[in-house]
Amino acid sequence: MSTLPTVLIIGCGSIGERHLRNFQATGRCNVIACDNRPAILAAMAEKHGAATSADWTASLADPAVTAVLIATPATSHVAIATKVLQAGKHCLIEKPLSLSLDGMAELQAAAAASGKVCRVAYVQHSRPEVRAAKAFLDTGTFGPIRAATIISGQNFPTFRPAYREIYYNNHAQGGGAIQDAITHMFNLTEWITGPTASVLCDAGHQVLDGVEVEDTVSVTTRNRNGAILTYTLNQFQAPNEATMQFNCPGGSVKVEFHNTRWGRMALGETEWTWESFPPLGRDGPFTIQANDFLDAMAGKPDLMATLDEGIQAVKFNLACFEAWRSGARVSIGSG
Ligand SMILES: NC(=O)c1ccc[n+]([C@@H]2O[C@H](COP(=O)([O-])OP(=O)(O)OC[C@H]3O[C@@H](n4cnc5c(N)ncnc54)[C@H](O)[C@@H]3O)[C@@H](O)[C@H]2O)c1
């Protein structure tokens, strides 16, 4: 009998299958694929040789299942995660954690009572160039971050050809650029710079065919520590690129996802000093994240997004919607 932990993956659609493949690739766990569509389960068994389950509630009663990854659409994350933690399993939840704050107190209580690992799968935490830049910024060599620009975009139809037919086409299912895409950069930037105090937001549907949700977002924020940050993202541009630049009194730090590198320039210098990492491919950060989650289950420190950070990211998304609709600056409560 295998002594490896067993990870139940609930929801084996686009991202669930990616997680399944990457958890399998660690060689450190067994996986069970769970989906309520029989054709998906058949595909997971055939393509990946995975054990399958059609009913996640039944699988939670299986003592061999020690951890659960929730990759269903966002509307169901909180209810499933609460049950998972109440069943005493470790829990990794896809982003966004939710579309509202409903059920959060119960989820937090279940997480605290379980003593299990509960993380939100903001996968950009797993980029080596981001980790290296954050480690440098954390040394304080350049002083505190006082301003930052976070610029990202890609041609979403190239990466998700079915975007018109999936949850993306509907805000109420987790769709649109705010909840589905720029939330990654909000969470990642807060991880590096600290929590956001207030938000100004404009957004719109600019290009993407066959949907009405916003494909373009522009956000300016104030951090609780006073830093002024600017974010922009669109989902139709040709280049698949993301650049973050953090500006401190003593110098600047830049991260380029598309070049898997980060650089620093001290005040008085005119050239960036770069540190580059090998290209990761699309699965690379997911493999790192899978290993991190298994490490966390084994009691080791990890760099994944915490439940509280996931809740803060939900508040950030909600503040963006309110700021966009009202045209006013919206505060994010710290409670
Ligand atoms: N981290 C990333 O880069 C990334 C990328 C894409 C999606 N996501 C997130 O992952 C989540 C899922 O997105 P997706 O694109 O994979 O969606 P998807 O629609 O492709 O897959 C969701 C799957 O969940 C299954 N499902 C729904 N309810 C279920 C239930 N009660 N029991 C079992 N299975 C159930 C569906 O049948 C479907 O196969 C969303 O929250 C999304 O925002 C994250």
The ligand as a Gaussian input file, in Angstrom:
#p B3LYP/6-31G(d) Opt

LIG

0 1
 N       -4.506000      29.895000     -11.486000
 C       -4.830000      30.052000     -12.746000
 O       -3.995000      30.410000     -13.560000
 C       -6.242000      29.747000     -13.190000
 C       -6.501000      29.544000     -14.543000
 C       -7.807000      29.217000     -14.911000
 C       -8.802000      29.119000     -13.950000
 N       -8.521000      29.355000     -12.644000
 C       -9.576000      29.290000     -11.623000
 O       -9.903000      27.920000     -11.411000
 C      -11.301000      27.775000     -11.194000
 C      -11.846000      26.828000     -12.264000
 O      -11.592000      27.369000     -13.537000
 P      -11.553000      26.457000     -14.863000
 O      -11.132000      27.379000     -15.938000
 O      -10.760000      25.227000     -14.642000
 O      -13.089000      26.110000     -15.030000
 P      -13.730000      24.899000     -15.853000
 O      -15.149000      25.257000     -16.072000
 O      -12.868000      24.557000     -17.032000
 O      -13.643000      23.659000     -14.840000
 C      -14.412000      23.566000     -13.666000
 C      -14.746000      22.093000     -13.461000
 O      -15.415000      21.948000     -12.193000
 C      -16.406000      20.933000     -12.358000
 N      -17.373000      21.077000     -11.275000
 C      -18.216000      22.104000     -11.032000
 N      -18.932000      21.862000      -9.911000
 C      -18.528000      20.664000      -9.429000
 C      -18.889000      19.874000      -8.309000
 N      -19.807000      20.277000      -7.453000
 N      -18.277000      18.687000      -8.119000
 C      -17.323000      18.258000      -8.996000
 N      -16.936000      18.977000     -10.087000
 C      -17.536000      20.159000     -10.299000
 C      -16.969000      21.191000     -13.750000
 O      -17.634000      20.051000     -14.277000
 C      -15.696000      21.538000     -14.528000
 O      -15.112000      20.400000     -15.134000
 C      -11.884000      29.179000     -11.257000
 O      -11.981000      29.687000      -9.954000
 C      -10.855000      29.961000     -12.043000
 O      -10.828000      31.338000     -11.700000
 C       -7.257000      29.640000     -12.248000

